[in-house]
Amino acid sequence: MPGRFEGKVAIVTGAGSGYGQGIATKLSQDGAAVVIVDLSQENGTKAAAELTNAIFIHADITKGSSWESVRDTTVAKFGHIDIVVNNAGVCYDKQDTETVAESTYDLMMAVNLKPIYHSATVIVPLLLKQDTPAVFVNVASTSAMRPRPGTTWYNASKAAVVAATSTMAIEYASRKIRFNTVCPVVGRTSMTDSLLADEGICNTYAASIPMGRMCTPRDVANAVAYLASDDADFITGVHLSVDGGRCV
């Protein structure tokens, strides 16, 4: 029986590990051809090798030229693009806002927000020419809606992702392109390794979530897959919290 993404082509950034790898795996299992984009050659190559009908593109997604390469390579290999998942992101260890270095601020905006801009300016024109339904799913964070002290500029970058996604959802709704976000609560990934290095801290975070555990790649992948699927073809501009009740 064909999967729900049979014939679809999906680009997933940061798909060499963590949430991104979970998303890529889910889309592949449901029939999509998957383009894994990652800065880590080792992780990206390994992740692509584990999937059916997947390729890896080594790219720095903070650069427009890298997005052009991703677009051109994807179209040359698969002929079209249907799904773009902007998942790659970075955070920093909690600290007082007045002590945050400008370089840290720049990193938050460059990695968490700027790829949303580049993916729109590079991929959307192609999608408009294709004139077929397409969807962007941008991975933000519960921090965008319920910020906590100590990570001001991470929170701000993710809030900007939510605002940009909402705006594009309205702008392109009549042109067959949907835009949604998935907003996970904290989970154990390479991005949070230093933050969650202590088991006691992990337990504290888990206890703050009504369902009693942290987020997993499977949780995020299931949410992304729904919003990217035809089951959600009348849904655009939503920001789906994947948080075990944390933001209620």
N, C-alpha and C positions, 0 to 999 in steps of 0.2 A: 504494500500500500504506500503511495507516495507521501512524503513528509509535507508539512504545511508550507515549507519554504522551497519546495522542489522548483527548479528553474530560476530561483532568486540568487543574486550575488550580493554578499555582505562584506563591507569593510569594517574591521574592528581594531581600534587603536589600543595600544598597551595590552595586546592579547597574548604576550609571551608568558604571562603569569597572572595570578590573582583573579580578580573579577573579570578582567578581559579574557583570560584563558577560559574561564567558565562560560562566558557569553559565546565565545567562538565555538566551543565544544557543543553547546546547546543548539546553536543555529546549524552547525554541521550535521548533528544527529537528526535534525528535522529537515534535512535535505538541501540546505543552502551550500553554494560554493562560497568559501570564506577566504578573505584576504587578511592575513594577520600582519599588522603593522606594529613594529616595536623598535626601540632604540637598542635593545640587547640582541645581538646577533645569535648568541648561544640560546637564549630563551625562545626567541622567535622561531629559529630553525627547528628546535625540538618540538615546540607546540604544533607547528604546521605538519611535521612528520607523523604526529599522532592522530591526525584527522584525515578523513576522506575528502578529496576534492578541495584541498586548501593549498595556498601558497603563502610564502613569507616575503615581506618587503621591509628591508632595513631602512628606517627613515626617522628623521628628526621632525616631528609634527609641529614644532614651533616655527617652521619655515615654509613659506608658500611654495617654494621650488620643490620641496619634498612632497607636498600634496599634489602638485602637478605630476610628479613621477608616479605617485600612488594611483592617481586617476588614469594616466596613460597606460601603465602596466596592467591595471585591472581590466580596462577596456580591450587591450590587445589580447589578453588571456581569455576573458569570459564574454566580451562583447557589450556589456552594459553594467550598470550599477543600480541596485534597488534599495539597499539598506546601508546607512552609515551610522556606526556606533562610536561616538566620541567618549572613550572610557579612560584613556590615560590621564593620570593626575599625580600631583605631589602634595605633601603636607609638610609641616615642620613641628618640632616638639613644642609643647606649650610653654609660653613665656609671656611676660608682661609686654604689652603692646609698645611701650616707649623704648623697649630694648631691642626690638626687631630691626635687623639690618636692612638697608635699602635693597641689597642684593637678594635677600629672602623675599621681600615684597615683589621684586621684579620676577623672581622665579615662579611665584604663585600665579601671577598674571600671564606669564609666558607659557606655562605648561597647562594650566587649568582653563584659561579663557581664550588665549590667542588661537589655538587650534579650532575652536568653534568658528571664529572669523575666517580662518583659512579654508576650512572645509566648506563653508557657505560660498565663499567667493570663487573657489575652484570647482566644486562638485555641482552646486546648484545650476550653473549655466548648462552643464551637460544634461542634467535631469530635465530641464525645461525643453531642451532639444529632443530628448527621448520621448517626451509627452506621454509618459506612462506613470502610474502611481509609484511614489517612492516615500521613504521615511527616514528621518534622522532620530536617533535616540541618544540623548546626551546624558552622561552619568554625572550627576551633581552630588548632593549630600544633604542629609537632614540639617547640617549646619547652615544651609542656605535659608531655612525657615525657622530654625530654632538654634541660633548661634550660642556658643558657650565661651566664657572668657579664656584667653590664652592663645587663641588661634584666629585673631581678628582678620588677618589678610587672606588666610585660607577660606574662612567663612565668606568674606567679601567676594572672592573670586568665584565661589560656587553660587552665591546669590546672583552674580552677574550672568552666569551660565543660565540660570533659571529665567532671568529677565530677557536675555537675548533669545532664548528658545520660545518664550511666550510671544515675543514680537514677531519672530519669523513664522510662527504657527498662524498668526493672523494674516501676515503678508502673503503667504503662499497657499493658504487654504483652498482658494479657488483654482489653484494651478496644480493640484494633485500631489503636493508634497506636504507631508505631515511632519511636525516637530513636537517631540515630547521629552521629558526628563524622567529619569529614575533617581531617587534620592535615598541611598542606603545609609543606615546607621553604621557606627564603627564596626569593623570586622578585622580579622587577622590576615593581612596581605603584606607584600613587600613594602608598601607605602607606610604601613603602621608598625613595622618591625621594632623601631626604636621606641615608639610610644608605648607599645604593649609588651616590651621585653620582660617585664616583671609579671609573674603569674597573679600576684595579688592585685595589680592594676587591672588585669584582664577580668578577674572575678568582680571587681568593683564596677567595671563597665557593664558586664553581663547582668549584675544585680539591678542596674538602673533601667534595664529594658524589661517591660512587663512580661514578655514571653520567656525571659530568663536566660537568653543566650545572645551572642553577637551574630552579626550578619555573615553569611557565607557566599562564596561564588555562585553556588546553586540558586540561592535566593535571588540574587541580582540577575542571573541569567534567565530565570523563569519570568521575571518582570519585564526584562528587555524583550524577550521572545514574544510575549503577549502584545506589547505595544508595537512591535515591528511587524506583526502578523496581520493578515486580512481580517481576523476576528476583531481587530481594533480600527478598522478602516474609517470609522466615523469619529475617531478620538484624536484630537490634536490640541496642543497647548496644555496638557495635563502634566502634573509633577507628582509622580507616584512614589510615596514614601515606602521604603522597604525597611521597616524599623521595629517590627515586633511590638508595636503600640507605643513606641518611645515618644512620638510627637503628639499623642492624643492629650 
